[in-house]
């Protein structure tokens, strides 16, 4: 797809000097737009409209209310394409201690219930965000069971996994009936590809999938694929200390992310999911 001069008036970014395709993931087309004044990041969702980016815009704005994420410049629909314009981030390096502090600051934004004011139905892993008072109900009914239904439709479920999952859900209900938590603003997809540093050394978070939930979910994701140093967790705990025995609960939430990967990529993630469930059930 070309961003030709017919787009320029629609984008209304001033004197555009250059438009370059850049890596933007497997969902959107992405471009760096260079103008006489500054640079911008353009995401385009072909054959869709601006509503496609509504959840991302909500997430970026929520994170920016307490932490640091790309700034939303504009969104719209043009020639049957949804688009989103953000400020362009020039990347640098810095201490992961500051990144840990930034994530902790985000988690210190609380809500009275678990969820969000809209569902996410246009994603491969659907999210049902109806507000709930009870974390176990939200996690089981609106995260785990939604994905299990999708996985079953793809024939990637079996009796062994079903047995483990039923025991796991029972354990989750019992634990949180005695250990209530406060809902925190979560990034929702906090792997090391969605967190970095600007060229002014400030840490930044991007590509969020936000909702208000248990902050241990974000931490579990950081530990699933690596890329976060001990300095990150020290910075986090210095700002917003984790609850006692949080390490034991890491597989409880890696279970969700592995289930999501099973839904997206198939049986390759089946054994890892089973392992996370078995670890979760260990006494």
C-alpha positions in Angstrom: 0.0 0.0 0.0 1.3 3.5 -0.9 0.7 6.6 1.2 0.5 8.9 -1.8 -0.2 12.6 -2.0 -4.0 12.0 -1.9 -3.4 11.1 1.8 -1.6 14.3 2.6 -4.6 16.6 2.9 -6.4 14.0 5.0 -3.5 13.6 7.4 -3.0 17.4 7.7 0.4 17.2 9.2 2.0 20.1 7.4 4.8 19.9 4.8 5.3 16.2 4.4 8.8 15.5 3.1 9.0 11.7 3.2 6.9 8.6 4.0 8.7 5.4 4.8 7.3 2.0 5.5 8.5 0.6 8.9 8.0 -2.5 10.9 4.6 -2.3 12.6 3.7 -5.9 13.5 1.5 -8.3 11.7 -1.8 -6.5 12.2 -1.3 -3.0 10.8 0.7 -1.3 8.0 3.1 1.2 9.5 4.9 4.3 8.2 7.3 7.0 9.4 6.2 10.4 8.2 8.8 13.1 8.1 7.6 16.7 7.9 9.4 20.0 8.0 8.5 20.3 11.7 8.6 16.8 13.2 8.2 13.1 12.6 5.0 11.0 13.1 4.2 7.3 13.2 1.2 6.3 11.1 -0.7 3.0 11.5 -3.1 1.9 8.8 -5.7 -0.9 9.0 -6.8 -1.7 5.5 -10.5 -2.3 4.7 -11.5 -1.0 8.1 -12.4 2.3 9.9 -11.1 4.4 12.7 -13.1 2.4 15.3 -10.5 -0.4 14.9 -8.0 1.8 16.9 -10.5 2.8 19.6 -9.1 0.4 22.2 -5.5 1.4 21.5 -6.3 5.1 21.8 -8.1 4.5 25.1 -5.1 2.6 26.4 -2.5 5.1 25.3 -4.5 7.9 26.9 -5.0 6.0 30.2 -1.3 5.2 30.4 -0.3 8.8 29.6 -2.5 10.0 32.5 0.0 8.5 34.9 3.1 7.2 33.0 4.5 7.5 29.5 3.3 6.2 26.1 3.1 7.6 22.6 0.9 10.6 22.2 -2.3 10.2 20.1 -2.3 12.9 17.4 -5.3 12.0 15.2 -7.3 9.0 14.0 -9.7 8.7 11.1 -11.0 6.7 8.1 -9.7 7.4 4.5 -10.4 5.4 1.3 -11.8 2.5 3.4 -8.8 2.4 5.6 -8.7 3.2 9.3 -5.6 5.1 10.5 -4.0 6.3 13.7 -1.2 9.0 13.9 1.2 9.0 16.9 4.3 11.0 17.7 7.3 9.2 16.3 9.6 7.7 19.0 13.4 7.9 18.5 14.7 5.0 20.6 17.7 5.0 23.0 18.8 3.1 26.1 18.8 3.6 29.8 18.5 1.8 33.1 15.7 -0.8 33.5 15.3 0.4 37.0 13.4 3.4 35.6 11.3 1.2 33.4 10.3 -0.8 36.5 9.3 2.4 38.2 7.3 3.5 35.2 5.3 0.2 35.2 4.7 0.5 38.9 3.4 4.1 38.4 0.9 2.8 35.8 -0.2 0.0 38.2 -0.9 2.7 40.9 -3.8 3.9 38.8 -6.8 2.1 40.3 -10.4 1.6 39.6 -13.3 0.4 41.8 -13.9 -2.7 39.7 -12.2 -5.1 37.3 -12.7 -4.5 33.6 -13.0 -1.6 31.2 -15.9 0.4 29.6 -15.7 -1.6 26.3 -15.0 -5.1 25.0 -12.4 -5.9 22.4 -14.0 -8.1 19.8 -11.9 -7.2 16.7 -8.8 -9.0 18.0 -7.8 -12.7 17.5 -7.9 -13.1 21.3 -11.2 -11.5 22.3 -11.5 -9.6 25.5 -14.8 -9.3 27.4 -14.3 -6.4 29.8 -17.7 -6.1 31.6 -17.1 -4.5 35.0 -16.9 -7.0 37.9 -16.4 -6.7 41.6 -14.7 -10.1 42.0 -11.3 -10.8 40.4 -11.8 -14.5 40.2 -15.1 -14.1 38.3 -13.4 -11.7 35.9 -10.3 -13.8 35.3 -12.1 -17.1 34.9 -15.2 -16.0 33.0 -13.9 -13.1 30.9 -10.4 -14.2 30.2 -9.8 -17.9 30.5 -13.1 -19.3 29.4 -13.4 -17.0 26.5 -10.1 -18.3 25.2 -10.9 -21.9 26.0 -14.0 -21.7 23.8 -11.9 -20.4 20.9 -9.2 -23.1 21.4 -11.8 -25.9 21.5 -13.2 -24.7 18.2 -9.7 -25.2 16.7 -9.5 -28.7 18.2 -6.5 -27.8 20.5 -8.1 -28.9 23.7 -8.2 -32.3 25.4 -9.4 -34.1 28.6 -6.1 -33.6 30.4 -6.1 -29.9 29.9 -9.7 -29.7 30.8 -9.1 -31.5 34.1 -6.2 -29.3 35.0 -8.1 -26.1 34.1 -11.1 -27.1 36.3 -8.8 -27.7 39.3 -7.0 -24.4 38.5 -10.2 -22.3 38.3 -11.4 -23.8 41.6 -8.1 -22.9 43.2 -8.3 -19.3 41.9 -11.9 -18.9 43.3 -10.8 -20.2 46.7 -7.7 -18.1 46.9 -9.2 -14.8 46.0 -12.3 -15.3 48.2 -9.8 -14.9 51.0 -7.3 -12.5 49.4 -9.1 -9.6 47.7 -7.0 -7.3 45.6 -7.4 -3.7 44.2 -7.8 -3.3 40.4 -4.8 -1.7 38.7 -4.4 -0.3 35.2 -2.6 -3.0 33.3 -0.7 -2.7 30.0 -2.1 -6.1 29.1 0.7 -7.2 26.7 3.9 -6.4 28.6 6.6 -8.3 26.8 9.9 -6.7 26.1 8.9 -5.7 22.6 6.3 -3.3 24.0 8.6 -1.4 26.4 11.7 0.6 25.6 13.5 4.0 26.1 13.3 7.2 24.2 16.5 9.0 23.0 16.1 11.3 26.0 16.5 8.2 28.2 12.9 8.2 29.4 11.2 4.8 29.6 8.1 4.3 27.4 5.3 1.8 27.0 3.4 1.2 23.7 1.0 -1.2 21.9 -1.1 -1.6 25.1 -4.2 -3.8 25.6 -5.4 -2.2 28.7 -7.9 -3.1 31.4 -8.1 -2.8 35.2 -7.1 -6.1 36.7 -4.5 -7.9 38.9 -1.1 -6.3 38.4 0.5 -9.7 38.8 -0.7 -10.4 35.3 1.7 -7.8 33.8 4.5 -9.0 35.9 3.9 -12.6 34.9 4.1 -11.6 31.2 7.5 -9.9 31.8 8.8 -13.2 33.1 7.4 -15.4 30.3 9.7 -14.6 27.4 12.5 -12.7 29.3 14.1 -9.4 28.4 13.6 -7.7 31.7 16.6 -7.5 34.1 16.7 -7.7 37.9 17.0 -3.9 37.9 13.5 -3.7 36.4 11.9 -5.7 39.3 14.0 -3.7 41.9 12.7 -0.4 40.4 9.2 -1.8 40.4 9.3 -2.9 44.0 10.9 0.3 45.2 7.9 2.1 43.8 5.0 -0.3 44.4 6.0 -3.4 46.4 4.6 -6.7 45.2 2.4 -8.8 47.6 4.0 -11.6 49.6 4.7 -14.8 47.6 4.0 -13.2 44.3 6.6 -15.4 42.6 4.4 -18.5 43.4 1.5 -16.9 41.5 3.5 -16.2 38.3 2.4 -19.4 36.6 -1.3 -18.5 37.5 -1.1 -15.7 34.9 1.4 -17.2 32.5 -1.4 -19.7 32.1 -3.5 -17.1 30.4 -0.8 -15.8 28.1 0.1 -19.4 27.1 -3.5 -20.1 26.4 -3.6 -17.0 24.2 -0.6 -18.2 22.3 -2.2 -21.7 21.9 -5.2 -20.0 20.4 -3.0 -17.9 18.1 -0.3 -20.3 17.1 -1.6 -23.8 17.7 -0.3 -26.9 19.5 3.3 -25.7 19.8 2.2 -24.0 23.0 0.1 -26.9 24.3 2.9 -28.5 26.5 3.9 -25.1 27.9 0.3 -24.4 28.9 0.0 -27.8 30.6 3.3 -27.2 32.5 2.1 -23.8 33.7 -1.2 -25.3 34.9 0.7 -28.1 36.8 3.0 -25.6 38.4 0.0 -23.5 39.4 -1.5 -26.5 41.2 1.6 -27.4 43.1 1.1 -27.1 46.9 
